[in-house]
C-alpha cells in the first residue's frame, strides 16, 4: 500500500533544520568569537608592539580555527557538551567525583 501525497500537504524540509550551521568548518558562534578575539589582540599588538607582532595573533587564529574544525569533524555536537560542562554543575549536584 503506497501513500500518495496530497497536493498542498507536503513541504520540503530544508537541510538547515537538522544540520549545524558552520563557518569555515566550525560552529558559527565559536568561530566568530575566536575571530573577534584574535583580531582584537592583533590590534592591541599592532598599537603597542608593532607590525611584526600583529601577525602572531593571526597565525594563532589559523591554528585555533583548524582545531575547531577538527573538533567539529570528530564530534558535531562538541560545542553543546562544552557549554553544558561550563554552565551546568552536575558534580556539585550529585556529589560525584
Buried (B, 14 or more C-beta within 10 A) or exposed (E): EEEEEEEEEEEEEEEEEEEEEBBEBBBEEBBEEBBEBBEEBBEEBBEEEEEEEBEBBEEBBEEBBEEBBEBBEEEEEBBEEEEEEEEEEEEEEEEEE
